[in-house]
Amino acid sequence: MKAAIKKTYQWFDQRYEFTPLLEKNVTRKKVPCHLTWPACFGGLSLFCFLVQMFTGALLMMYYKPQPDQAFDSVMFIKSNVQMGWLVQRIHVVSANVMILLVFMHMYRVAYRKIFRSPRELHWVSGIVLLLLTLCMAFTGYLLPWTQLSYWGAKVGTEIPSAVPFIGSAIVEWVRRGHSISGDTLGFFYALHVAILPGIVILFMAMHFIMIRRTGISEPL
C-alpha cells in the first residue's frame, strides 16, 4: 500500500513538481533562531480555521437553516448522528480558541512592535481578519436558534443603532427586517458558511504572501 502511494506521488511529482515547491515554502523554510512558542499564535489560528472549515462542512450535511427546523436539526446532530455531538462540540470550542489565539497573536505583534515599516499592511490585514473572525462567531451564534442565541443576536444587532443617521437602516439591513426572523437566520447562515469564510481566505492569502515577502521580523 505504501509503495503504491509512493509511486503515485512520484508520478504526479514528476509532472507538477510538488517537492521543490514544498521544500521552498514549507519543509525548508528559514526562520530566525530567536522565535519562541508565542510566535505560533498566528499559525495556530490558521489551524483552528481549518478545523472550523472541516467540522462546519460536516455539520452542513444535517443542519437545516429554517426557523421551524434549525433547533431540531442541531439536536438531531448531537443525538442521532454518529459522533455528531463530538463534531459539533469541536466546532464550538475551536471557534472560541480561534478568537483567543487571534487576540493573543495581535497582542504579541503590538507588544513587539512588529507592525512597523515595512510591515504596516500586515497589521491592517490582521485587523480585518480579527473583525471577520468576530463576525463569523456572531453569525454562527444564531444558527442553533435557541432562546439564548435569539436574544443574543437581538442585542448584538441593536449595537449599530447607535450610529448617527444611518443606525436604524443598518439594523434593519442586518436583521433583514425590523426583528429577528427566519430571513435573519438565512442571511446569517449564508454569511457564516460562504461569504465570510471566502473573504477570510482572501485576506489570509494576502497576509501570508506579505509575510513571505518581508520575512519574519527580527528582534529590535
Buried (B, 14 or more C-beta within 10 A) or exposed (E): EEEEEEEEEEEEBEEEEEEEEEEEEEEEEEEEEEEEEEBEBBEBBBBBBEBBBBBBEBBEEBBBBEBEEBBEBBEBBBEEBEEBEEBBEBBBEBBEBBBBBBBBBBEBBEEBEBBEEEBEEBBBBBEBBBEBBEBBBBBBBBBBBBEEBBEBBBEBBEEBEEEEEEBEEBBBEBBBBEEBEBEBBBBBBEBBBEBBBEBBEEBBEBBBEBBEEEEBBEEE
